[in-house]
Amino acid sequence: MPSSVGIRRPRQARSRAIVKTLCYRLVMVVVTVVVALVVVGDLREAASIGLVANVAKTGTYYAYERLWDRIAWGVPDA
């Protein structure tokens, strides 16, 4: 296996990954609420859909981001 593929130490601080995750999820809440509003036509229902769906996805995205931060493939050495 080439040395560029494998597990490495994280390149970014955990706090940076958390902030990136929360900012991304905020954008996705807005997108989901707008789409849900178009589909269901009710702002309260659309907001509920947007919030529930995105709360569930936030933890998943954070874990995914942290996992990829440890993979050396495609990232030049600093």
Backbone torsions as a table, in degrees:
resi	resn	phi	psi	omega
1	MET	NA	131.1	179.9
2	PRO	-61.4	152.7	-178.3
3	SER	-67.9	-19.5	-179.2
4	SER	-79.3	-7.1	178.2
5	VAL	-112.1	127.4	179.0
6	GLY	152.9	-168.0	-178.5
7	ILE	-94.9	138.0	178.4
8	ARG	-137.8	171.8	177.3
9	ARG	-70.6	149.3	178.5
10	PRO	-59.2	144.5	179.4
11	ARG	-93.2	-16.7	-178.3
12	GLN	-125.2	155.0	178.9
13	ALA	-68.4	149.6	178.1
14	ARG	-57.1	-39.9	-179.7
15	SER	-62.4	-36.4	177.4
16	ARG	-64.6	-43.0	179.4
17	ALA	-63.8	-37.5	178.7
18	ILE	-65.8	-45.6	179.8
19	VAL	-63.5	-43.9	177.6
20	LYS	-60.1	-43.6	179.4
21	THR	-60.5	-48.5	-177.3
22	LEU	-66.0	-40.2	177.9
23	CYS	-64.6	-44.2	178.8
24	TYR	-62.0	-44.3	-178.0
25	ARG	-66.3	-35.3	177.3
26	LEU	-60.6	-44.9	176.9
27	VAL	-61.2	-42.2	-178.5
28	MET	-69.2	-31.0	174.9
29	VAL	-61.4	-47.0	-179.7
30	VAL	-60.9	-46.3	-179.8
31	VAL	-61.5	-46.2	-178.7
32	THR	-64.2	-41.9	179.1
33	VAL	-63.2	-43.1	179.8
34	VAL	-62.8	-46.3	179.4
35	VAL	-63.2	-45.8	179.4
36	ALA	-62.4	-37.5	178.7
37	LEU	-62.8	-42.3	177.9
38	VAL	-62.5	-39.6	-176.5
39	VAL	-76.2	-50.0	-173.5
40	VAL	-94.7	-21.5	176.9
41	GLY	74.2	10.9	-179.0
42	ASP	-129.9	122.3	-175.4
43	LEU	-63.3	-41.1	-179.8
44	ARG	-62.5	-46.2	177.5
45	GLU	-64.7	-41.2	179.9
46	ALA	-63.3	-41.4	178.1
47	ALA	-64.8	-40.7	177.9
48	SER	-61.4	-46.0	178.4
49	ILE	-60.5	-47.2	-178.5
50	GLY	-61.9	-43.3	-178.1
51	LEU	-70.3	-47.9	-178.0
52	VAL	-62.8	-47.2	-178.7
53	ALA	-61.4	-40.9	-174.9
54	ASN	-81.0	-28.8	173.5
55	VAL	-63.0	-43.0	179.2
56	ALA	-63.9	-35.2	-176.9
57	LYS	-81.5	-19.6	-175.6
58	THR	-62.4	-49.2	179.1
59	GLY	-63.0	-38.4	179.0
60	THR	-64.1	-44.1	179.8
61	TYR	-64.2	-42.4	179.8
62	TYR	-59.8	-47.7	179.5
63	ALA	-62.1	-41.3	178.9
64	TYR	-62.8	-44.5	178.5
65	GLU	-61.3	-44.5	-179.5
66	ARG	-66.0	-38.2	178.0
67	LEU	-62.9	-49.7	-179.6
68	TRP	-65.8	-27.0	178.1
69	ASP	-68.0	-19.1	179.6
70	ARG	-94.4	-6.5	-178.2
71	ILE	-92.4	124.4	-174.8
72	ALA	-79.9	-18.5	-175.8
73	TRP	-56.8	127.4	175.7
74	GLY	80.0	3.7	-179.7
75	VAL	-117.4	118.7	179.1
76	PRO	-66.1	149.1	176.0
77	ASP	-64.6	140.4	-179.8
78	ALA	-76.4	NA	NA
